[in-house]
Amino acid sequence: MLKIQDLHAYYGKSHVLHGVSFDVGQGEIVALLGRNGSGRSTTAKAIMGLVDCNGDIAWKGQPIQGRKPFEIAHLGIGYVPENRDIFPKLTVEQNLLLGQKGKGTGARWSFNDMYAMFPRLKERQHTEAGVLSGGEQQMLTLCRTLMGDPDLIIIDEPTEGLAPKIVALVGEYLQKLKSRGVSVLLIEQKLTIAMAISDRALVMGHGSIVFQGTPDSLRADPYTRKEWLEV
């Protein structure tokens, strides 16, 4: 579905991505791993048209490099940024409503689906989002993105700062997406959850992909883990 070839990205004169190439198939969870500063978040932003880049980015065979972020989102790619970006003065339900795809489009997700997945959001549906806990805000951001009915969702550090119980809940959530045919590009530092739920793992270092393989092959590669992942 998503195919990236020889992607280079820049912040001003700073060359951040150096020829990144990988793909994400339908209904696949791909973990993009690496230390802070390795280029993972920049890769997500490049896909979404949020940074200057060149190279080939194709979505369902259609070139999308150079398109505006809202155009890319309308094509079926959802993006959950690391900073969550909820609307703090709007209620939980209003935040979800803003993410909703137009009525009558046959979307696979509904308010009831979101509340069934995360009952805590139903309890707080009339509460302003700004007073939610960090875990609740993460749930809300994920659900708001899903209300747009994407075929691929890019999630940047969804477990950052969350309690272990909520981390496990996020992992279950991502597997539910896969069960409904949604592809996931998971940007993570926590190897435990990424290795447990992903079909493939990519490791980034210094703006390049330095490893591609299954979670089992990464487990069996102590050099890559020590050189590019372990602190």
C-alpha positions in Angstrom: 0.0 0.0 0.0 2.7 2.5 1.0 6.0 2.4 -0.8 8.9 4.7 -0.1 12.0 4.8 -2.2 15.2 6.9 -1.8 13.5 9.4 0.5 15.6 12.5 1.6 14.3 15.1 3.9 15.6 18.4 5.2 15.1 21.0 7.9 16.5 24.1 6.3 20.0 23.2 5.3 20.1 20.2 7.6 19.9 16.9 5.7 18.0 14.6 8.0 16.9 11.6 5.9 19.4 9.9 3.6 17.8 7.6 1.0 15.2 5.9 3.2 13.3 3.0 1.4 10.7 0.6 2.8 7.0 -0.4 2.3 4.0 -1.2 4.4 1.5 -3.8 3.1 -2.2 -4.1 3.6 -3.2 -5.1 7.2 0.4 -5.1 8.3 2.0 -3.7 11.4 5.5 -2.4 10.7 7.5 -1.0 13.6 10.0 1.8 12.9 12.5 1.7 15.7 15.6 3.7 16.6 17.0 6.1 19.2 15.9 9.7 19.5 17.3 11.8 16.6 17.5 8.8 14.2 15.0 10.2 11.8 11.8 8.2 12.7 9.5 11.2 13.3 10.9 13.0 10.3 10.0 10.0 8.2 6.4 10.2 9.3 6.3 13.9 8.7 7.8 13.5 5.2 5.1 10.9 4.4 2.4 13.4 5.5 3.9 16.3 3.6 5.0 18.2 6.7 8.7 18.6 5.9 10.7 19.4 2.7 11.7 16.2 1.1 12.4 14.5 -2.2 12.3 10.9 -3.4 9.3 8.6 -4.2 6.4 8.2 -1.9 3.5 6.1 -3.4 0.2 5.3 -1.8 -1.8 2.5 -3.5 0.4 3.1 -6.6 -0.3 6.8 -6.7 2.6 9.3 -6.1 1.8 11.6 -3.1 5.2 13.3 -2.5 4.6 17.0 -2.7 0.9 16.9 -1.9 -0.6 18.9 1.0 -1.1 17.2 4.4 -4.9 17.4 4.2 -4.9 15.9 0.7 -2.8 13.0 1.9 -5.1 12.5 4.9 -8.1 12.4 2.5 -6.5 9.7 0.5 -6.6 7.4 3.6 -3.5 7.9 5.6 -4.1 8.8 9.3 -1.4 10.4 11.5 -1.1 10.5 15.2 1.8 12.8 16.2 3.9 12.4 19.3 2.5 15.6 20.9 -1.1 14.2 20.5 -2.7 17.5 19.3 -6.1 17.3 21.0 -8.4 20.3 21.1 -8.3 21.0 24.9 -11.4 23.2 25.1 -13.6 20.8 23.2 -15.2 17.8 24.8 -14.1 14.2 24.1 -17.1 13.7 21.8 -16.5 17.0 20.0 -12.9 16.0 19.3 -14.1 12.7 17.9 -16.7 14.5 15.8 -14.0 16.7 14.2 -12.2 13.6 13.1 -15.3 11.9 11.6 -15.4 11.2 7.9 -18.5 12.5 6.1 -21.7 10.6 6.9 -22.9 8.0 4.5 -19.4 7.0 3.3 -19.5 3.5 4.8 -16.8 4.2 7.4 -15.8 1.1 9.4 -15.5 3.0 12.7 -18.3 4.7 14.8 -18.5 6.5 18.1 -19.8 3.2 19.6 -16.7 1.4 18.4 -14.4 4.0 20.1 -16.3 3.8 23.3 -16.3 0.0 23.3 -12.6 0.0 22.7 -11.9 2.6 25.4 -14.8 2.7 27.9 -13.0 5.4 29.8 -13.7 7.8 26.9 -17.4 7.0 27.1 -17.3 7.9 30.8 -15.7 11.2 29.9 -17.4 12.0 26.6 -18.7 15.3 27.8 -15.5 16.3 29.6 -13.1 18.9 28.1 -10.2 17.1 26.5 -7.6 19.4 28.2 -8.3 18.0 31.7 -7.9 14.3 30.6 -4.9 12.4 31.8 -2.0 11.7 29.4 -3.2 8.2 28.8 -6.8 9.4 28.1 -5.5 12.0 25.7 -3.5 9.4 23.9 -6.7 7.2 23.6 -8.6 10.2 22.3 -6.0 11.1 19.7 -5.9 7.5 18.4 -9.7 7.4 18.2 -10.1 10.8 16.6 -7.7 9.7 13.8 -9.6 6.4 13.3 -12.9 8.4 12.9 -11.4 9.5 9.6 -11.5 5.9 8.5 -7.9 5.6 7.3 -6.5 2.5 5.6 -3.1 3.2 7.1 -2.4 4.9 10.4 1.1 6.3 11.3 1.5 6.5 15.1 4.4 8.3 16.6 5.4 7.1 20.1 1.9 6.2 21.3 3.2 4.7 24.6 5.4 7.6 25.6 4.8 8.5 29.3 2.0 6.0 29.7 1.5 3.5 32.6 2.2 -0.2 31.8 -1.5 -1.0 31.9 -2.3 1.7 29.3 0.6 0.6 27.2 -0.9 -2.9 27.1 -4.2 -1.4 26.1 -2.6 0.5 23.3 -1.1 -2.7 22.0 -4.5 -4.4 22.0 -5.9 -1.4 20.2 -3.3 -1.7 17.4 -4.0 -5.4 16.9 -7.7 -4.6 16.6 -6.8 -2.2 13.8 -5.0 -4.9 12.0 -8.0 -7.3 12.4 -10.1 -4.7 10.6 -7.6 -4.4 7.7 -6.0 -1.2 8.8 -2.2 -1.0 8.2 0.0 0.5 11.0 3.4 2.2 10.9 4.3 2.2 14.5 7.1 4.6 15.6 8.4 3.3 19.0 11.3 3.2 21.4 9.8 0.5 23.6 11.0 -2.7 22.0 8.7 -4.9 24.1 5.4 -3.7 22.6 6.8 -3.2 19.1 8.3 -6.7 19.0 5.2 -8.3 20.4 2.7 -6.9 17.9 4.6 -6.0 14.7 4.9 -8.2 11.6 8.1 -6.5 10.5 10.7 -4.3 12.2 12.7 -1.5 10.7 15.6 0.1 12.5 16.8 3.6 11.7 20.2 5.2 12.5 21.5 8.5 11.3 18.6 9.1 8.9 18.9 5.7 7.2 17.3 2.2 7.5 20.0 0.0 9.0 17.9 -3.1 9.5 14.8 -4.7 8.0 13.4 -8.0 9.1 11.0 -9.9 11.4 10.9 -9.3 15.1 12.5 -12.8 15.6 15.4 -11.9 13.3 16.0 -8.6 15.2 15.9 -10.6 18.5 18.6 -12.8 17.1 20.8 -9.9 16.0 22.6 -8.6 19.1 24.9 -6.3 17.1 22.0 -4.3 15.6 20.2 -4.0 19.0 23.4 -2.9 20.8 24.6 -0.5 18.0 21.3 1.2 17.1 18.7 0.6 19.8 20.1 0.1 23.3 20.9 3.1 25.4 
